[in-house]
Amino acid sequence: MRYPEFLPQGGTIGFIAPSFGCATEPYKTAFENAQYKLQEMGYRLALGPNCYADKGIGISNTPGECGREVMGMFLSGKADCVISCGGGELMCEILPYVDFERLAAAKPTWFMGYSDNTNLTFLLPTLADTVAVYGPCAGAFGMEPWHESLRDAFGILTGRQLTVKGYEAWEKESLKGPENPLASYNLTEKRVIRSYLGRRPVSARQRFRGRLLGGCMDCLVNLCGTRFDKTGEFAERYKEDGIIWFFESCELNVFAIRRAMWQMEQAGWFRHVKGFLIGRPQNGEPLMGLDRYEAVLETAGRLNVPVVMDVDLGHLPPMMPLVTGSMADVTVQENDIAIAMDFR
């Protein structure tokens, strides 16, 4: 596994928009304030050509132009790390224009984003053997003040912090909007995680170790079975380490989550699994007697490994930034979780 050099003080942060750009409010103002704050911290910036674009369908520009922006930023050497401008809907369509063999041969560069950016944060490790950060997009760094999860994410890029812990509360309803583009998280809900061993709920301490892999299930199930899906080969390559899968979801309802878990298992993704970390689903209301827990446990519970649910991942912030492809020690006891990442 390849690890990039950490972002040095005074280094250059690149921004690209392989999914949505920052063309409308509140994203434009939030992105501009993020740039201001990072420059005040002493960093230089390099903006890709699509950062403010609004020419595509579900992405900032045409798939070809977005793919060229990705390749240009990663191969130019302009940036010490790259952060995505935002999520979106159809980033998968840029993948034919991204040359993962060239990226695997080039000097590795940090990439960070989440949601639709799973199309890079997942494929960089599995196709280019290069880690990536499943973490906040550019606009989040414009909030006033930064939530500690933003400091955690920046700490990973700079190498100052490689252990993350759960946060005390989370946001159910955002206050961010065109009238309030710099709002911090509206933390009204207390974090309550559920821990299982197989299907059995446990409150005793659980600790497990493996290589982190995962992202947004909406994107992952879309990749499953395509020519970009080399997940089974990745799991075999790192079978001595084992895989810790982390999942969160945006639009999938509980039945879609259950179908996604079934599909990934049938595709061989869960060979050598050491445990699961499941974020709060954005669309996780019960349907026809199925809740968000059974949606996952029907598959994960049969594998007799730790399953930790409602952790701080994904679309209901804050989110713990995770280095996809890295080794990790996960420790869970009652309502506390810590993930220590090991770069080997």
Residue frames as qw, qx, qy, qz and C-alpha x, y, z in Angstrom:
[[0.000, 0.888, 0.461, 0.000, 0.00, 0.00, 0.00],
 [0.440, 0.316, 0.008, 0.841, 1.33, 3.44, -0.97],
 [0.272, -0.807, -0.404, 0.334, 1.13, 6.40, 1.40],
 [0.349, 0.794, 0.059, 0.495, 1.66, 9.99, 0.20],
 [0.387, 0.057, -0.378, 0.839, 3.91, 12.44, 1.97],
 [0.141, -0.717, -0.585, 0.352, 2.03, 14.54, 4.50],
 [0.181, 0.880, 0.220, 0.381, 0.98, 18.10, 3.71],
 [0.555, -0.081, -0.293, 0.775, 3.87, 20.31, 4.91],
 [0.098, -0.793, -0.296, 0.524, 3.40, 23.68, 6.55],
 [0.083, 0.668, -0.273, -0.687, 3.18, 26.20, 3.73],
 [0.310, 0.025, 0.866, 0.392, 2.42, 23.42, 1.22],
 [0.334, 0.106, -0.358, -0.866, -0.14, 23.51, -1.56],
 [0.438, 0.273, 0.783, -0.347, -3.72, 22.25, -1.26],
 [0.114, 0.015, -0.655, -0.747, -5.39, 21.41, -4.57],
 [0.502, 0.314, 0.540, -0.599, -9.13, 21.48, -5.19],
 [0.113, 0.026, -0.782, -0.612, -11.01, 19.63, -7.91],
 [0.595, 0.152, 0.314, -0.724, -14.68, 19.03, -8.70],
 [0.091, 0.097, -0.933, -0.335, -15.04, 15.49, -10.05],
 [0.014, -0.567, -0.819, 0.089, -18.59, 15.58, -8.67],
 [0.037, 0.927, 0.361, 0.095, -20.53, 18.84, -8.02],
 [0.420, 0.324, -0.133, 0.837, -18.69, 22.15, -8.18],
 [0.210, -0.524, -0.492, 0.663, -19.21, 25.18, -5.94],
 [0.130, 0.313, 0.440, 0.831, -21.28, 27.21, -8.41],
 [0.383, -0.638, -0.387, -0.544, -24.33, 27.97, -6.22],
 [0.206, -0.458, 0.518, -0.692, -25.06, 29.00, -2.66],
 [0.409, -0.894, 0.182, 0.018, -24.37, 28.04, 0.05],
 [0.924, -0.031, 0.145, 0.353, -21.48, 26.08, -1.49],
 [0.503, 0.671, -0.016, 0.545, -19.79, 29.00, -3.24],
 [0.220, -0.843, 0.219, -0.439, -19.50, 31.18, -0.13],
 [0.855, -0.470, 0.221, -0.017, -18.49, 28.23, 2.04],
 [0.874, 0.220, 0.097, 0.423, -15.76, 27.24, -0.43],
 [0.303, 0.760, -0.102, 0.566, -14.46, 30.80, -0.66],
 [0.473, -0.780, 0.254, -0.321, -14.31, 31.08, 3.12],
 [0.949, -0.204, 0.166, 0.171, -12.48, 27.73, 3.29],
 [0.687, 0.493, -0.019, 0.533, -9.89, 29.12, 0.88],
 [0.063, -0.839, 0.174, -0.511, -9.52, 32.26, 2.99],
 [0.740, -0.615, 0.224, -0.157, -9.08, 30.27, 6.22],
 [0.943, -0.001, 0.134, 0.304, -6.51, 27.89, 4.71],
 [0.494, 0.642, -0.074, 0.582, -4.50, 30.77, 3.24],
 [0.331, -0.823, 0.201, -0.416, -4.58, 32.46, 6.65],
 [0.885, -0.406, 0.227, 0.033, -3.07, 29.25, 8.04],
 [0.226, -0.699, 0.563, 0.379, -0.16, 29.68, 5.60],
 [0.634, 0.115, 0.731, 0.224, -1.10, 27.25, 2.82],
 [0.153, 0.328, -0.469, -0.806, -1.00, 27.85, -0.91],
 [0.662, 0.357, 0.543, -0.374, -3.93, 26.82, -3.12],
 [0.016, 0.203, -0.732, -0.650, -4.28, 25.32, -6.58],
 [0.600, 0.343, 0.425, -0.584, -7.78, 25.29, -8.08],
 [0.384, 0.140, 0.824, 0.393, -8.78, 22.93, -10.85],
 [0.081, -0.050, -0.400, -0.912, -10.76, 24.31, -13.81],
 [0.389, -0.413, -0.710, -0.417, -14.10, 22.85, -12.66],
 [0.216, -0.183, -0.684, 0.672, -14.24, 24.14, -9.08],
 [0.258, 0.374, 0.293, -0.841, -16.91, 26.72, -9.96],
 [0.215, 0.061, -0.714, -0.664, -18.32, 24.91, -13.00],
 [0.519, 0.253, 0.615, -0.537, -21.99, 24.03, -13.43],
 [0.419, 0.427, -0.495, -0.630, -22.04, 22.48, -16.90],
 [0.205, 0.110, -0.966, -0.110, -22.61, 18.79, -16.19],
 [0.726, -0.340, -0.310, -0.512, -25.48, 16.54, -15.10],
 [0.873, -0.472, -0.120, -0.014, -24.94, 15.58, -11.46],
 [0.737, -0.227, 0.048, 0.635, -21.29, 16.66, -11.78],
 [0.140, -0.712, 0.013, 0.688, -19.50, 19.94, -12.41],
 [0.260, 0.584, -0.470, -0.609, -18.73, 19.41, -16.11],
 [0.853, 0.262, -0.337, -0.300, -18.84, 16.70, -18.76],
 [0.934, -0.316, 0.148, 0.077, -17.43, 13.33, -17.63],
 [0.789, 0.374, -0.028, 0.486, -14.45, 13.76, -19.93],
 [0.108, 0.767, -0.193, 0.602, -13.59, 17.21, -18.58],
 [0.666, -0.657, 0.211, -0.283, -13.94, 15.99, -14.99],
 [0.967, -0.076, 0.085, 0.229, -11.67, 13.03, -15.70],
 [0.584, 0.555, -0.100, 0.585, -9.09, 15.33, -17.27],
 [0.235, -0.814, 0.208, -0.489, -9.21, 17.59, -14.22],
 [0.873, -0.453, 0.174, -0.042, -8.52, 14.62, -11.94],
 [0.892, 0.157, 0.067, 0.418, -5.59, 13.40, -14.03],
 [0.336, 0.741, -0.090, 0.574, -4.19, 16.90, -14.46],
 [0.410, -0.799, 0.232, -0.374, -4.17, 17.68, -10.74],
 [0.899, -0.370, 0.230, 0.035, -2.71, 14.33, -9.69],
 [0.863, 0.198, 0.159, 0.437, -0.01, 14.14, -12.35],
 [0.284, 0.869, -0.024, 0.404, 1.05, 17.80, -12.46],
 [0.633, -0.097, -0.421, 0.642, 2.74, 17.82, -9.06],
 [0.049, -0.614, -0.045, -0.787, 1.03, 21.14, -8.28],
 [0.603, -0.581, 0.056, -0.544, -0.55, 20.00, -5.02],
 [0.040, 0.346, -0.868, 0.355, 0.64, 18.19, -1.89],
 [0.219, 0.285, 0.891, -0.278, -2.93, 17.04, -1.23],
 [0.215, -0.173, -0.523, -0.807, -6.23, 17.28, -3.13],
 [0.227, 0.295, 0.717, -0.590, -9.68, 17.93, -1.65],
 [0.087, 0.451, 0.760, 0.459, -12.92, 17.48, -3.58],
 [0.157, -0.214, -0.008, -0.964, -15.22, 20.48, -3.84],
 [0.600, -0.052, 0.344, -0.720, -18.32, 18.43, -3.03],
 [0.450, 0.116, 0.885, -0.026, -20.47, 15.38, -3.54],
 [0.410, 0.314, -0.331, -0.790, -23.01, 14.86, -6.30],
 [0.826, 0.162, 0.311, -0.442, -24.75, 12.19, -8.33],
 [0.899, 0.432, 0.061, -0.032, -22.91, 10.87, -11.38],
 [0.153, -0.792, 0.571, 0.151, -19.20, 10.85, -10.62],
 [0.767, -0.039, 0.633, 0.099, -19.18, 7.22, -11.77],
 [0.688, 0.687, 0.231, 0.034, -19.41, 8.48, -15.35],
 [0.113, 0.910, -0.396, -0.056, -15.95, 10.07, -15.17],
 [0.735, -0.422, 0.524, 0.080, -14.23, 6.75, -14.41],
 [0.843, 0.379, 0.281, 0.257, -13.55, 5.75, -18.04],
 [0.363, 0.853, -0.096, 0.362, -11.52, 8.99, -18.28],
 [0.427, -0.781, 0.432, -0.144, -9.39, 8.27, -15.19],
 [0.746, 0.392, -0.531, 0.087, -6.26, 6.21, -15.87],
 [0.743, -0.633, 0.164, -0.142, -5.68, 4.30, -12.66],
 [0.913, 0.067, 0.008, 0.403, -2.58, 2.59, -14.07],
 [0.368, 0.620, -0.117, 0.683, -0.94, 5.99, -14.55],
 [0.436, -0.756, 0.138, -0.468, -2.02, 7.04, -11.07],
 [0.934, -0.347, 0.049, 0.070, -0.53, 3.84, -9.65],
 [0.790, 0.226, -0.014, 0.570, 2.79, 4.64, -11.35],
 [0.118, 0.757, -0.054, 0.641, 2.84, 8.31, -10.31],
 [0.184, 0.143, -0.622, 0.747, 3.95, 9.75, -7.00],
 [0.258, -0.583, -0.770, 0.001, 1.03, 9.27, -4.57],
 [0.060, -0.284, 0.092, -0.953, -0.98, 12.34, -3.53],
 [0.114, 0.293, 0.773, -0.551, -3.55, 12.60, -0.77],
 [0.271, -0.304, -0.492, -0.770, -7.17, 12.81, -1.92],
 [0.051, 0.232, 0.763, -0.600, -10.06, 13.57, 0.43],
 [0.453, -0.064, -0.239, -0.856, -13.81, 13.60, -0.09],
 [0.303, 0.100, 0.893, -0.318, -16.90, 11.56, 0.70],
 [0.615, 0.489, 0.349, -0.511, -20.30, 10.54, -0.69],
 [0.781, 0.616, 0.027, -0.100, -20.03, 10.51, -4.53],
 [0.161, 0.799, -0.578, 0.039, -16.25, 10.81, -4.11],
 [0.801, -0.221, 0.549, -0.088, -16.31, 7.15, -3.05],
 [0.837, 0.543, 0.066, 0.022, -15.66, 6.61, -6.75],
 [0.428, 0.706, -0.458, 0.330, -12.07, 7.77, -6.07],
 [0.359, -0.612, 0.578, -0.402, -11.57, 7.08, -2.35],
 [0.887, -0.075, 0.419, -0.177, -12.47, 3.41, -2.95],
 [0.867, 0.487, 0.033, 0.098, -10.84, 2.89, -6.33],
 [0.171, 0.833, -0.484, 0.205, -7.52, 4.56, -5.48],
 [0.486, -0.475, 0.712, -0.179, -6.75, 1.81, -2.92],
 [0.831, 0.117, 0.530, -0.122, -8.26, -1.09, -4.86],
 [0.762, 0.619, 0.138, 0.127, -6.93, -0.16, -8.33],
 [0.388, 0.787, -0.290, 0.382, -3.86, 2.00, -7.62],
 [0.774, -0.244, -0.431, 0.394, -2.85, 0.61, -4.20],
 [0.208, 0.305, -0.188, 0.910, -2.87, 4.19, -2.89],
 [0.152, -0.499, -0.713, 0.468, -4.63, 5.32, 0.27],
 [0.066, -0.490, -0.268, -0.827, -7.26, 8.08, 0.29],
 [0.023, 0.102, 0.627, -0.772, -9.20, 9.86, 3.02],
 [0.213, -0.587, -0.698, -0.352, -12.93, 9.35, 3.35],
 [0.278, -0.439, -0.410, 0.750, -13.61, 12.70, 4.92],
 [0.185, 0.792, 0.357, -0.459, -15.16, 16.15, 4.49],
 [0.540, 0.575, 0.347, 0.508, -15.28, 18.04, 1.21],
 [0.385, 0.252, -0.065, 0.885, -13.89, 21.53, 0.69],
 [0.244, -0.636, -0.219, -0.699, -16.92, 23.58, 1.71],
 [0.721, -0.575, -0.382, 0.061, -16.98, 22.10, 5.21],
 [0.622, -0.145, -0.190, 0.746, -13.68, 23.86, 5.93],
 [0.043, 0.454, 0.136, 0.880, -15.50, 27.17, 5.47],
 [0.508, -0.684, -0.501, -0.152, -17.71, 26.71, 8.53],
 [0.094, 0.492, -0.388, 0.774, -17.36, 29.07, 11.48],
 [0.154, -0.714, 0.678, 0.083, -16.02, 27.76, 13.74],
 [0.522, 0.271, -0.792, -0.164, -14.48, 24.46, 12.69],
 [0.893, -0.343, 0.055, -0.285, -15.94, 21.42, 14.38],
 [0.470, -0.595, 0.647, 0.075, -13.32, 19.10, 15.87],
 [0.837, 0.234, 0.485, 0.099, -13.96, 16.60, 13.07],
 [0.513, 0.848, -0.053, 0.125, -12.53, 19.17, 10.63],
 [0.180, -0.814, 0.546, -0.080, -9.42, 19.47, 12.80],
 [0.771, -0.180, 0.610, 0.020, -9.19, 15.67, 12.81],
 [0.782, 0.554, 0.264, 0.108, -9.39, 15.55, 9.00],
 [0.293, 0.903, -0.268, 0.162, -6.75, 18.23, 8.58],
 [0.495, -0.650, 0.573, -0.072, -4.64, 16.46, 11.19],
 [0.874, 0.098, 0.461, 0.120, -4.57, 13.35, 9.01],
 [0.623, 0.754, 0.051, 0.200, -3.48, 15.30, 5.91],
 [0.071, 0.875, -0.396, 0.269, -0.65, 16.90, 7.90],
 [0.705, 0.141, -0.651, 0.242, 0.30, 13.72, 9.77],
 [0.094, -0.430, 0.500, -0.746, -0.38, 15.24, 13.18],
 [0.588, -0.085, 0.544, -0.593, -3.24, 12.94, 14.11],
 [0.392, 0.169, -0.826, -0.369, -3.75, 9.34, 13.08],
 [0.114, -0.295, -0.913, 0.259, -6.29, 8.35, 15.75],
 [0.325, -0.293, -0.191, -0.879, -9.92, 9.47, 15.65],
 [0.019, 0.216, 0.865, -0.452, -12.67, 9.05, 18.22],
 [0.046, -0.639, -0.713, -0.285, -16.43, 9.36, 18.15],
 [0.005, -0.294, 0.082, -0.952, -18.03, 12.75, 18.76],
 [0.127, 0.160, 0.731, -0.651, -20.54, 13.52, 21.50],
 [0.446, 0.564, 0.477, -0.505, -23.45, 14.67, 19.32],
 [0.319, 0.111, 0.694, 0.635, -24.61, 14.74, 15.71],
 [0.251, 0.278, -0.065, -0.925, -26.71, 16.81, 13.33],
 [0.396, 0.406, 0.822, -0.047, -30.20, 15.69, 12.33],
 [0.324, 0.862, 0.377, 0.100, -31.28, 18.98, 10.70],
 [0.558, 0.052, 0.064, 0.826, -28.71, 21.32, 9.15],
 [0.020, -0.843, -0.261, 0.470, -28.83, 25.09, 9.64],
 [0.294, -0.327, 0.472, 0.764, -26.64, 25.65, 6.59],
 [0.450, 0.674, 0.580, 0.077, -28.30, 27.35, 3.63],
 [0.415, 0.591, 0.211, 0.659, -28.06, 30.31, 1.25],
 [0.241, -0.882, -0.047, -0.402, -28.85, 32.68, 4.12],
 [0.586, -0.706, 0.387, -0.091, -26.38, 31.01, 6.48],
 [0.816, 0.466, -0.343, -0.003, -23.62, 29.44, 4.34],
 [0.312, 0.522, -0.670, 0.426, -20.98, 29.28, 7.10],
 [0.740, -0.469, 0.136, -0.462, -23.11, 27.55, 9.75],
 [0.002, -0.381, 0.909, -0.169, -21.35, 24.97, 11.86],
 [0.370, -0.186, -0.894, -0.169, -23.02, 21.65, 12.63],
 [0.541, -0.405, 0.045, -0.736, -26.36, 21.78, 14.45],
 [0.354, 0.140, -0.901, 0.209, -25.54, 19.18, 17.11],
 [0.583, -0.311, 0.105, -0.743, -28.89, 18.27, 18.65],
 [0.946, -0.092, -0.202, -0.235, -28.67, 14.46, 18.87],
 [0.471, -0.632, 0.612, -0.058, -26.54, 12.43, 21.27],
 [0.495, 0.398, -0.747, -0.195, -24.41, 9.71, 19.72],
 [0.749, -0.230, 0.530, -0.325, -25.59, 6.24, 20.73],
 [0.400, 0.430, -0.752, -0.300, -23.71, 3.41, 19.04],
 [0.922, -0.117, 0.207, -0.306, -24.75, -0.24, 18.96],
 [0.084, 0.576, -0.809, -0.081, -22.17, -2.98, 19.07],
 [0.949, 0.030, 0.079, -0.303, -22.67, -6.60, 18.04],
 [0.185, -0.426, 0.863, 0.200, -20.64, -9.75, 17.73],
 [0.025, 0.238, 0.913, 0.329, -22.35, -11.47, 14.88],
 [0.299, -0.583, -0.494, -0.571, -26.02, -10.95, 15.73],
 [0.582, -0.552, -0.528, 0.281, -25.49, -10.78, 19.48],
 [0.045, -0.910, 0.050, -0.409, -25.55, -7.29, 21.09],
 [0.751, -0.164, -0.361, 0.528, -22.50, -6.72, 23.30],
 [0.180, -0.971, 0.001, -0.157, -21.52, -4.03, 25.78],
 [0.761, -0.471, 0.226, 0.384, -18.14, -5.51, 26.67],
 [0.025, -0.763, 0.417, 0.493, -15.01, -4.13, 25.06],
 [0.867, 0.367, 0.306, 0.142, -14.39, -5.23, 21.49],
 [0.102, -0.766, 0.434, 0.463, -11.13, -4.73, 19.67],
 [0.832, 0.317, 0.422, 0.173, -10.37, -5.73, 16.10],
 [0.184, -0.655, 0.418, 0.602, -7.72, -4.95, 13.51],
 [0.663, 0.377, 0.588, 0.270, -7.66, -4.93, 9.73],
 [0.248, -0.034, 0.349, 0.903, -7.29, -2.84, 6.60],
 [0.291, 0.543, 0.396, -0.681, -9.97, -0.14, 6.15],
 [0.052, 0.085, 0.703, 0.704, -12.12, -0.25, 3.04],
 [0.098, 0.619, 0.756, -0.189, -15.53, 1.20, 2.25],
 [0.014, -0.006, 0.178, 0.984, -17.45, 4.41, 1.64],
 [0.525, 0.193, 0.168, -0.812, -20.95, 5.36, 0.53],
 [0.506, 0.117, 0.855, -0.016, -23.01, 2.25, -0.19],
 [0.556, 0.712, 0.224, -0.366, -24.99, 4.04, -2.90],
 [0.326, 0.774, -0.484, -0.247, -21.77, 4.29, -4.93],
 [0.268, -0.407, 0.873, 0.014, -20.21, 0.99, -3.89],
 [0.635, 0.262, 0.711, -0.154, -23.13, -1.16, -5.02],
 [0.553, 0.783, -0.001, -0.287, -23.08, 0.73, -8.32],
 [0.140, 0.715, -0.669, -0.146, -19.40, -0.22, -8.81],
 [0.592, -0.205, 0.768, -0.132, -19.93, -3.84, -7.79],
 [0.736, 0.309, 0.600, 0.058, -19.54, -6.12, -10.80],
 [0.448, 0.883, -0.057, -0.127, -18.23, -3.48, -13.19],
 [0.802, 0.401, -0.205, 0.392, -14.81, -3.55, -14.87],
 [0.040, 0.711, -0.379, 0.591, -13.63, -1.22, -12.07],
 [0.787, -0.492, 0.171, -0.330, -14.46, -3.81, -9.42],
 [0.626, 0.362, -0.648, 0.241, -11.20, -5.46, -8.32],
 [0.502, -0.613, 0.315, -0.522, -12.34, -5.71, -4.70],
 [0.985, -0.158, 0.027, -0.070, -12.04, -9.49, -4.50],
 [0.760, 0.387, -0.248, 0.460, -8.45, -9.31, -5.71],
 [0.033, -0.685, 0.344, -0.641, -7.73, -6.57, -3.15],
 [0.767, -0.478, 0.207, -0.375, -9.16, -8.71, -0.34],
 [0.983, 0.045, -0.062, 0.166, -7.01, -11.65, -1.44],
 [0.508, 0.590, -0.293, 0.555, -3.90, -9.48, -1.70],
 [0.092, -0.511, 0.470, -0.714, -4.35, -8.32, 1.87],
 [0.782, -0.329, -0.447, -0.285, -5.92, -11.45, 3.34],
 [0.611, -0.069, -0.575, 0.540, -3.27, -11.69, 6.05],
 [0.007, -0.108, 0.278, -0.954, -4.39, -8.27, 7.32],
 [0.026, 0.565, 0.817, -0.116, -8.11, -8.82, 6.78],
 [0.017, 0.417, 0.306, 0.856, -10.60, -6.10, 5.88],
 [0.014, 0.481, 0.595, -0.644, -12.57, -3.77, 8.16],
 [0.112, 0.505, 0.601, 0.610, -15.50, -2.59, 6.07],
 [0.020, 0.421, 0.395, -0.816, -16.99, 0.84, 6.76],
 [0.075, 0.463, 0.707, 0.530, -20.31, 1.81, 5.18],
 [0.161, 0.451, 0.397, -0.783, -22.72, 4.72, 5.23],
 [0.250, 0.438, 0.754, 0.421, -25.58, 5.58, 2.90],
 [0.074, 0.121, -0.021, -0.990, -27.40, 8.57, 1.48],
 [0.551, 0.065, -0.215, -0.804, -30.49, 7.75, -0.57],
 [0.436, -0.010, -0.891, -0.124, -30.76, 3.99, 0.03],
 [0.677, -0.431, 0.091, -0.589, -33.74, 2.94, 2.13],
 [0.556, -0.435, 0.677, -0.207, -33.50, -0.04, 4.48],
 [0.903, 0.240, 0.351, -0.062, -34.45, -2.57, 1.80],
 [0.593, 0.762, -0.226, 0.127, -31.90, -1.12, -0.62],
 [0.180, -0.721, 0.633, -0.218, -29.26, -1.37, 2.15],
 [0.775, -0.160, 0.591, -0.154, -30.15, -5.01, 2.72],
 [0.848, 0.512, 0.138, 0.021, -29.98, -5.74, -1.01],
 [0.302, 0.844, -0.416, 0.154, -26.62, -3.95, -1.23],
 [0.444, -0.554, 0.682, -0.177, -25.18, -6.05, 1.60],
 [0.871, 0.135, 0.465, -0.081, -26.40, -9.22, -0.11],
 [0.697, 0.713, -0.050, 0.054, -24.93, -8.17, -3.46],
 [0.081, 0.816, -0.549, 0.163, -21.52, -7.30, -2.03],
 [0.628, -0.356, 0.677, -0.144, -21.35, -10.59, -0.14],
 [0.871, 0.332, 0.361, -0.041, -22.32, -12.58, -3.24],
 [0.529, 0.815, -0.212, 0.108, -19.62, -10.73, -5.20],
 [0.863, -0.007, -0.288, 0.416, -17.02, -12.02, -2.72],
 [0.096, 0.774, -0.194, 0.596, -16.27, -8.66, -1.12],
 [0.580, -0.676, 0.231, -0.391, -16.58, -9.92, 2.44],
 [0.920, 0.038, -0.292, 0.260, -13.95, -12.65, 2.25],
 [0.594, 0.067, -0.360, 0.717, -11.38, -12.12, 5.01],
 [0.229, -0.752, -0.109, -0.608, -13.61, -9.59, 6.80],
 [0.399, 0.010, -0.665, 0.631, -12.52, -8.64, 10.34],
 [0.037, -0.526, -0.591, 0.610, -15.40, -6.33, 11.24],
 [0.142, 0.641, 0.511, 0.554, -17.93, -3.74, 10.08],
 [0.106, -0.359, -0.302, 0.877, -18.34, -0.05, 10.94],
 [0.098, 0.590, 0.698, 0.393, -21.76, 1.27, 9.90],
 [0.047, 0.007, -0.130, 0.990, -22.63, 4.97, 9.86],
 [0.327, 0.479, 0.562, -0.590, -26.04, 6.48, 10.52],
 [0.305, 0.349, 0.695, 0.549, -28.04, 6.16, 7.26],
 [0.109, 0.085, -0.010, -0.990, -29.60, 9.37, 5.98],
 [0.632, -0.031, -0.304, -0.712, -32.68, 7.47, 4.81],
 [0.234, 0.154, -0.942, 0.187, -32.92, 4.79, 7.48],
 [0.576, -0.115, 0.295, -0.754, -36.56, 4.84, 8.55],
 [0.391, 0.007, 0.916, -0.084, -38.13, 1.38, 9.11],
 [0.551, 0.230, -0.364, -0.715, -40.18, -0.10, 6.28],
 [0.848, 0.017, -0.394, -0.354, -42.48, -3.15, 6.40],
 [0.890, -0.455, 0.029, -0.035, -40.96, -4.39, 9.64],
 [0.817, 0.157, -0.082, 0.549, -37.32, -3.94, 8.56],
 [0.240, -0.956, 0.033, 0.164, -35.14, -1.45, 10.46],
 [0.363, 0.834, -0.413, 0.049, -31.64, -0.19, 9.69],
 [0.400, -0.549, 0.723, -0.123, -30.03, -2.68, 12.05],
 [0.781, 0.116, 0.610, -0.064, -31.58, -5.82, 10.57],
 [0.628, 0.764, -0.059, -0.134, -30.90, -4.43, 7.10],
 [0.205, 0.740, -0.635, 0.086, -27.19, -4.87, 7.84],
 [0.446, -0.399, 0.757, -0.263, -27.22, -7.77, 10.29],
 [0.912, 0.251, 0.183, -0.270, -29.02, -10.17, 7.96],
 [0.782, 0.526, -0.271, 0.197, -25.71, -10.43, 6.09],
 [0.171, 0.669, -0.550, 0.469, -23.04, -9.09, 8.46],
 [0.638, -0.459, 0.411, -0.462, -24.45, -10.93, 11.47],
 [0.993, 0.077, 0.021, -0.084, -23.82, -14.32, 9.85],
 [0.635, 0.597, -0.377, 0.315, -20.10, -13.65, 9.52],
 [0.801, -0.504, -0.241, 0.218, -19.42, -13.81, 13.28],
 [0.497, 0.183, -0.135, 0.837, -17.32, -10.63, 13.41],
 [0.099, -0.504, -0.403, 0.757, -17.82, -7.33, 15.27],
 [0.123, 0.603, 0.525, 0.588, -20.49, -5.06, 13.78],
 [0.200, -0.427, -0.361, 0.805, -20.59, -1.50, 15.14],
 [0.135, 0.621, 0.616, 0.466, -23.55, 0.63, 14.08],
 [0.116, -0.948, -0.273, -0.116, -24.62, 4.28, 14.21],
 [0.618, -0.358, 0.036, 0.699, -21.00, 5.43, 14.28],
 [0.085, 0.843, 0.004, -0.531, -19.92, 8.91, 13.11],
 [0.379, -0.077, 0.682, 0.621, -19.58, 8.34, 9.36],
 [0.235, 0.381, 0.746, 0.493, -21.11, 10.05, 6.39],
 [0.002, -0.515, -0.434, -0.739, -24.13, 12.14, 5.58],
 [0.483, -0.809, -0.263, -0.206, -25.34, 12.89, 9.11],
 [0.464, 0.489, -0.431, 0.600, -22.32, 14.78, 10.47],
 [0.052, 0.800, -0.566, -0.191, -19.89, 14.99, 12.08],
 [0.968, 0.210, -0.139, -0.022, -17.88, 12.22, 10.49],
 [0.637, -0.569, 0.435, 0.285, -14.68, 10.54, 11.60],
 [0.496, 0.713, -0.425, -0.255, -12.17, 10.84, 8.74],
 [0.872, -0.191, 0.448, 0.057, -10.82, 7.41, 7.77],
 [0.089, 0.635, -0.643, -0.420, -7.79, 6.57, 5.65],
 [0.922, 0.246, 0.119, -0.274, -9.11, 4.03, 3.17],
 [0.787, 0.467, -0.373, 0.151, -6.52, 1.32, 2.59],
 [0.033, 0.610, -0.629, 0.481, -4.65, 1.85, 5.85],
 [0.513, -0.182, -0.810, 0.218, -4.37, -0.60, 8.72],
 [0.344, -0.544, 0.094, -0.760, -6.54, 0.24, 11.71],
 [0.246, -0.149, -0.864, 0.413, -7.09, -0.84, 15.30],
 [0.415, -0.486, -0.270, -0.720, -10.72, -0.34, 16.33],
 [0.199, -0.106, -0.809, 0.543, -11.63, -0.28, 20.00],
 [0.434, -0.442, -0.321, -0.717, -15.28, -0.13, 21.08],
 [0.251, -0.205, -0.826, 0.460, -16.64, -0.17, 24.60],
 [0.090, 0.658, 0.604, -0.440, -20.25, 0.74, 25.28],
 [0.346, 0.890, 0.287, -0.073, -20.72, 4.18, 23.66],
 [0.158, -0.828, 0.389, 0.371, -17.05, 4.93, 22.99],
 [0.884, 0.362, 0.204, 0.215, -15.13, 4.18, 19.80],
 [0.157, -0.814, 0.407, 0.384, -11.53, 4.89, 18.81],
 [0.881, 0.431, 0.139, 0.141, -9.85, 4.10, 15.48],
 [0.339, -0.745, 0.427, 0.385, -6.05, 4.20, 15.37],
 [0.796, 0.604, -0.014, -0.046, -4.67, 4.11, 11.84],
 [0.631, -0.481, 0.492, 0.357, -1.32, 2.51, 11.06],
 [0.519, 0.756, -0.224, -0.329, 0.40, 3.44, 7.80],
 [0.289, -0.416, 0.833, 0.221, 1.86, 0.16, 6.62]]
